[in-house]
């Protein structure tokens, strides 16, 4: 359910009640049942279960794998806190354990607050990195998408000022190759057309506005071109415009907001994250905890969560093929 002080519990409950989702699976919310009971607008019976296998697919019933936090009744909705960070991390630990044991087919994780996690003593860059730690994954990648616009992040949760220092040619090559294989397998695109964004304005203008394109990005593109149809580095504004028109099947963005701004302008109701490299399928809606909406459920838009669930249900069918992807020649 994500951070219990944000909108994650509401989103999880609404997904569990969706007739379309229930026709395709038996949803199970992982979290503290008390938290869901504080959302009377769900208008459903909250059914705590001890074991995942006890979940039953019944209308107007939300199955909750009850993961109690001893201090949960002191929770203050609508603000970050150590308590909500501890609870969110606890829910994630249980979810990962169930996924690794094969007792759930996949995870849609609700939004968490990095501030809350840090207040709880968890020094992680984000939920994706925390899931990698818990599962022992080597190097997860965030493939963000909204409909047919798919963007892989070459760097993830790092300050913008540090992007040039953490961006590497090898890292770009690896994340693009793994994303290309995921697109090929999961979306049945045999030869994905790939565009690589530049880091600097005008893709560096031949080095005048920055040398990262020449020294870091272009060598990666040259190596990737041996196996894939790749174009770049291209000025991000032009490339993302063309990708939104359908000219590319996959784009590589050099930093977080380069991708997310484009995706949310393209279709904010369908932005989802498909994580590559975990030993189980994982998706998440492409937004944060929205603490400011936690007392206004009528304003919470369910589009990203429902799109995430629909993606997850497709992923579980092809997942064994998309874990630990390697480069291949087309």
C-alpha positions as CSV (number, residue, x, y, z in Angstrom):
1,X,0.0,0.0,0.0
2,X,3.0,2.3,0.0
3,X,3.4,5.1,2.6
4,X,0.3,4.8,4.8
5,X,0.2,8.6,5.4
6,X,-0.2,9.2,1.7
7,X,-2.7,8.2,-1.0
8,X,-1.3,4.7,-1.5
9,X,-3.9,2.9,0.8
10,X,-6.8,4.5,-1.2
11,X,-5.2,3.5,-4.5
12,X,-4.5,0.0,-3.4
13,X,-8.1,-0.4,-2.1
14,X,-9.6,0.9,-5.3
15,X,-7.5,-1.4,-7.5
16,X,-8.6,-4.3,-5.3
17,X,-12.2,-3.4,-5.9
18,X,-11.9,-2.8,-9.6
19,X,-14.2,-5.3,-11.5
20,X,-11.8,-5.4,-14.4
21,X,-8.8,-6.2,-12.2
22,X,-10.8,-8.8,-10.2
23,X,-11.9,-10.6,-13.4
24,X,-8.2,-11.2,-14.2
25,X,-6.7,-11.9,-10.7
26,X,-7.3,-12.1,-7.0
27,X,-5.9,-8.8,-5.7
28,X,-4.2,-8.8,-2.3
29,X,-3.3,-5.6,-0.5
30,X,-0.1,-5.9,1.7
31,X,-0.2,-3.5,4.7
32,X,-1.8,-2.8,8.0
33,X,-5.5,-3.4,7.9
34,X,-6.2,-0.6,10.4
35,X,-4.9,1.9,7.8
36,X,-7.4,0.9,5.2
37,X,-10.2,1.1,7.8
38,X,-9.5,4.8,8.1
39,X,-10.7,5.3,4.6
40,X,-14.5,4.9,4.9
41,X,-15.0,6.2,1.4
42,X,-13.8,2.8,0.1
43,X,-17.2,1.4,1.0
44,X,-16.0,-2.1,1.2
45,X,-15.4,-4.8,3.8
46,X,-11.8,-4.9,4.9
47,X,-10.9,-8.6,5.2
48,X,-7.6,-9.2,7.0
49,X,-5.8,-12.5,6.2
50,X,-2.7,-14.0,7.7
51,X,-1.6,-16.0,4.6
52,X,-1.6,-14.9,1.0
53,X,-3.4,-18.1,0.0
54,X,-6.4,-17.1,2.1
55,X,-7.4,-14.3,-0.3
56,X,-10.8,-14.8,-1.8
57,X,-12.1,-13.0,-4.9
58,X,-15.4,-11.5,-3.6
59,X,-17.2,-8.3,-4.7
60,X,-16.9,-5.3,-2.3
61,X,-14.3,-7.1,-0.3
62,X,-10.6,-6.0,0.1
63,X,-8.3,-8.8,1.1
64,X,-5.4,-7.4,3.2
65,X,-2.4,-9.4,4.2
66,X,-2.3,-7.9,7.6
67,X,1.2,-6.6,8.4
68,X,0.8,-4.8,11.8
69,X,3.0,-2.0,12.9
70,X,2.9,-1.6,16.7
71,X,2.7,2.2,16.6
72,X,0.4,2.6,13.6
73,X,-2.4,4.2,15.5
74,X,-0.2,7.2,16.1
75,X,0.0,7.8,12.3
76,X,-0.8,11.3,11.1
77,X,-2.0,11.2,7.6
78,X,-0.8,13.9,5.2
79,X,2.7,14.3,6.3
80,X,6.0,12.4,6.2
81,X,7.2,10.8,9.4
82,X,9.5,8.1,10.7
83,X,6.5,6.0,11.6
84,X,5.1,6.0,8.0
85,X,8.6,5.3,6.7
86,X,9.0,2.3,9.0
87,X,5.6,1.0,8.0
88,X,6.1,1.4,4.3
89,X,9.5,-0.4,4.5
90,X,7.9,-3.2,6.6
91,X,5.1,-3.7,3.9
92,X,7.8,-3.8,1.2
93,X,9.8,-6.4,3.0
94,X,6.8,-8.7,3.4
95,X,5.8,-8.1,-0.3
96,X,9.3,-9.0,-1.5
97,X,9.4,-12.1,0.6
98,X,6.1,-13.3,-0.8
99,X,7.2,-12.6,-4.3
100,X,10.5,-14.4,-3.9
101,X,8.6,-17.4,-2.5
102,X,6.3,-17.4,-5.4
103,X,3.2,-16.9,-3.2
104,X,2.2,-13.8,-5.2
105,X,2.7,-13.4,-8.9
106,X,4.0,-9.9,-8.9
107,X,4.0,-6.5,-7.0
108,X,2.4,-3.2,-7.7
109,X,4.0,-0.9,-5.1
110,X,2.3,2.2,-3.9
111,X,4.2,5.5,-3.7
112,X,6.6,6.0,-0.8
113,X,8.2,9.1,0.6
114,X,12.0,9.2,0.5
115,X,11.8,11.7,3.3
116,X,9.9,9.3,5.5
117,X,12.2,6.4,4.7
118,X,15.2,8.6,5.6
119,X,13.5,9.7,8.8
120,X,13.1,6.0,9.6
121,X,16.9,5.5,9.1
122,X,16.7,3.9,5.7
123,X,19.3,5.7,3.5
124,X,18.1,4.5,0.1
125,X,17.8,6.5,-3.1
126,X,14.3,5.3,-3.7
127,X,11.8,2.4,-3.7
128,X,13.5,0.7,-6.7
129,X,16.9,0.7,-5.0
130,X,15.3,-0.6,-1.8
131,X,13.6,-3.5,-3.6
132,X,16.9,-4.3,-5.2
133,X,18.6,-4.5,-1.8
134,X,15.9,-6.7,-0.4
135,X,15.9,-9.1,-3.4
136,X,19.6,-9.2,-4.1
137,X,19.1,-7.8,-7.6
138,X,22.2,-6.7,-9.4
139,X,21.2,-3.5,-11.1
140,X,17.5,-2.7,-11.6
141,X,16.4,-0.3,-14.3
142,X,13.3,2.0,-14.4
143,X,11.5,1.7,-17.7
144,X,8.9,4.5,-17.5
145,X,6.0,4.6,-19.9
146,X,2.7,6.2,-20.8
147,X,1.0,4.2,-23.5
148,X,3.4,3.7,-26.4
149,X,5.9,6.3,-25.1
150,X,8.6,4.3,-23.3
151,X,11.6,5.9,-21.7
152,X,14.5,4.2,-19.9
153,X,16.4,6.2,-17.3
154,X,20.1,6.2,-17.6
155,X,20.3,7.7,-14.1
156,X,17.6,7.6,-11.5
157,X,17.3,9.2,-8.1
158,X,20.3,11.4,-8.0
159,X,20.5,15.2,-7.7
160,X,20.7,17.0,-11.0
161,X,24.0,18.5,-10.1
162,X,25.6,15.0,-9.8
163,X,24.2,13.5,-13.1
164,X,27.3,14.3,-15.2
165,X,29.6,12.6,-12.6
166,X,27.5,9.4,-12.4
167,X,26.6,9.1,-16.1
168,X,28.8,6.5,-17.7
169,X,29.1,5.1,-21.2
170,X,28.9,1.5,-19.9
171,X,25.8,2.3,-17.8
172,X,24.0,3.8,-20.8
173,X,24.9,0.8,-22.9
174,X,23.7,-1.7,-20.3
175,X,20.4,0.0,-19.4
176,X,19.4,0.6,-23.1
177,X,20.3,-3.0,-24.1
178,X,18.2,-4.5,-21.2
179,X,15.3,-2.1,-22.0
180,X,15.4,-3.0,-25.7
181,X,15.2,-6.7,-24.9
182,X,12.3,-6.1,-22.5
183,X,10.4,-4.1,-25.2
184,X,11.2,-6.8,-27.8
185,X,9.9,-9.6,-25.5
186,X,7.0,-8.0,-23.6
187,X,5.7,-5.7,-26.4
188,X,6.5,-8.0,-29.3
189,X,8.5,-5.3,-31.1
190,X,11.2,-7.4,-32.9
191,X,13.5,-4.5,-33.9
192,X,12.7,-1.5,-31.6
193,X,13.7,1.9,-32.9
194,X,15.7,3.5,-30.2
195,X,16.5,7.2,-29.6
196,X,19.2,8.4,-27.2
197,X,18.7,11.9,-25.6
198,X,21.6,14.2,-25.2
199,X,22.4,15.5,-21.7
200,X,23.0,19.2,-22.6
201,X,21.0,21.7,-24.5
202,X,21.1,21.0,-28.3
203,X,22.9,17.8,-27.4
204,X,26.0,19.8,-26.6
205,X,26.3,21.6,-29.9
206,X,29.5,19.8,-30.9
207,X,31.0,20.3,-27.4
208,X,30.3,24.0,-27.1
209,X,27.6,23.4,-24.5
210,X,29.1,20.4,-22.9
211,X,31.3,17.4,-23.7
212,X,29.2,14.5,-22.2
213,X,27.6,13.8,-25.6
214,X,31.0,13.3,-27.3
215,X,32.9,11.6,-24.4
216,X,30.2,9.5,-22.8
217,X,27.0,9.1,-24.8
218,X,28.3,8.7,-28.4
219,X,30.6,5.8,-27.6
220,X,27.7,4.0,-26.0
221,X,25.5,4.6,-29.1
222,X,28.3,3.3,-31.3
223,X,28.6,0.0,-29.4
224,X,24.8,-0.4,-29.2
225,X,24.5,0.2,-33.0
226,X,26.2,-3.2,-33.5
227,X,23.1,-4.9,-32.2
228,X,20.2,-2.5,-32.3
229,X,18.7,0.3,-34.4
230,X,19.9,3.3,-32.4
231,X,19.9,7.0,-33.2
232,X,21.6,9.7,-31.1
233,X,22.6,11.5,-29.1
234,X,19.8,13.8,-30.2
235,X,18.6,17.0,-28.5
236,X,16.1,15.9,-26.0
237,X,13.3,18.3,-26.9
238,X,13.3,17.2,-30.5
239,X,13.7,13.5,-29.8
240,X,10.9,13.4,-27.2
241,X,8.6,15.3,-29.5
242,X,9.2,12.7,-32.3
243,X,8.9,9.8,-29.8
244,X,5.5,11.1,-28.7
245,X,4.5,11.0,-32.4
246,X,5.4,7.4,-32.6
247,X,8.8,7.7,-34.4
248,X,10.6,5.6,-31.7
249,X,9.7,2.5,-29.7
250,X,12.2,3.3,-26.9
251,X,14.0,6.4,-25.7
252,X,16.9,6.7,-23.3
253,X,16.8,9.8,-21.0
254,X,19.9,10.9,-19.2
255,X,18.2,12.0,-16.0
256,X,14.9,11.5,-14.1
257,X,13.0,14.7,-15.0
258,X,14.0,14.6,-18.6
259,X,11.8,11.6,-18.9
260,X,9.1,12.3,-16.4
261,X,8.2,15.8,-17.7
262,X,7.7,14.4,-21.2
263,X,5.7,11.4,-20.0
264,X,3.4,13.5,-17.9
265,X,2.8,16.0,-20.6
266,X,2.1,13.1,-23.0
267,X,-0.5,11.4,-20.8
268,X,-0.3,11.9,-17.1
269,X,-3.1,9.4,-16.4
270,X,-1.1,6.5,-17.7
271,X,2.4,7.0,-16.4
272,X,3.8,3.8,-15.0
273,X,7.1,2.3,-14.0
274,X,8.1,-1.2,-15.1
275,X,11.2,-2.3,-13.2
276,X,13.7,-4.4,-15.1
277,X,16.2,-6.6,-13.3
278,X,14.2,-7.7,-10.2
279,X,13.6,-11.5,-9.7
280,X,9.8,-10.9,-9.8
281,X,7.5,-8.6,-11.8
282,X,7.1,-5.1,-10.3
283,X,5.3,-2.0,-11.5
284,X,4.3,1.2,-9.8
285,X,2.3,4.3,-10.7
286,X,4.4,7.2,-11.9
287,X,3.6,9.7,-9.1
288,X,4.4,10.3,-5.5
289,X,2.6,10.1,-2.2
290,X,0.5,13.2,-2.7
291,X,0.2,13.9,1.0
292,X,-1.9,17.0,0.1
293,X,-4.6,14.8,-1.3
294,X,-4.8,12.2,1.5
295,X,-7.9,13.9,2.9
296,X,-9.5,14.5,-0.5
297,X,-10.1,11.1,-2.1
298,X,-12.4,12.6,-4.6
299,X,-9.4,14.3,-6.2
300,X,-7.3,11.2,-6.5
301,X,-6.9,10.1,-10.1
302,X,-6.8,6.3,-10.4
303,X,-5.5,6.2,-14.0
304,X,-1.8,5.5,-13.2
305,X,-2.6,2.8,-10.7
306,X,-5.1,1.0,-12.9
307,X,-2.7,1.2,-15.8
308,X,0.1,-0.2,-13.6
309,X,-2.1,-3.2,-12.6
310,X,-3.0,-3.9,-16.2
311,X,0.7,-3.8,-17.2
312,X,1.5,-6.1,-14.2
313,X,-1.1,-8.7,-15.3
314,X,0.5,-8.8,-18.8
315,X,4.0,-8.9,-17.3
316,X,3.4,-12.0,-15.2
317,X,2.7,-14.0,-18.4
318,X,6.1,-13.2,-20.0
319,X,8.1,-12.5,-16.9
320,X,10.5,-15.5,-16.9
321,X,11.8,-14.2,-20.3
322,X,12.5,-10.6,-19.1
323,X,14.5,-11.2,-15.9
324,X,18.2,-10.5,-16.1
325,X,18.1,-9.6,-19.8
326,X,21.3,-9.7,-21.8
327,X,22.1,-8.0,-25.1
328,X,21.4,-10.0,-28.3
329,X,22.0,-9.4,-31.9
330,X,18.9,-8.6,-33.9
